[in-house]
Amino acid sequence: MFDLTLYYFPTCPYCKKVLQVIENNDLDEIELKNINQDQEAEAELIEVGGKRQVPCLFIDGEPLYESDEIVAWLKSNLVDN
């Protein structure tokens, strides 16, 4: 299994797209961190990823940016086809 954390903020349309896929497929193994409400999460995102860009899915500690790439990864690795 993967260690997964999604850094996001709720008003971001790209984050909403990723969150919709997570919700629609009951992917509750993904830890969600709202960087607008959690200063530690924001600091982690910048420290590890190098920038304050969301959505960002950390897969075993490696950042993946861009909502389309995140959705594609989720569908190919976690969603039952």
Number of C-alpha atoms within 10 A of each C-alpha: 7 12 12 17 19 25 25 26 19 13 9 11 12 16 20 16 15 23 20 12 16 19 10 9 14 12 14 9 13 16 13 16 19 17 21 13 10 10 12 12 17 19 15 15 24 13 11 12 18 11 13 16 16 20 26 24 29 22 15 11 13 13 19 17 16 15 20 12 13 22 18 13 15 17 15 11 12 16 15 7 6
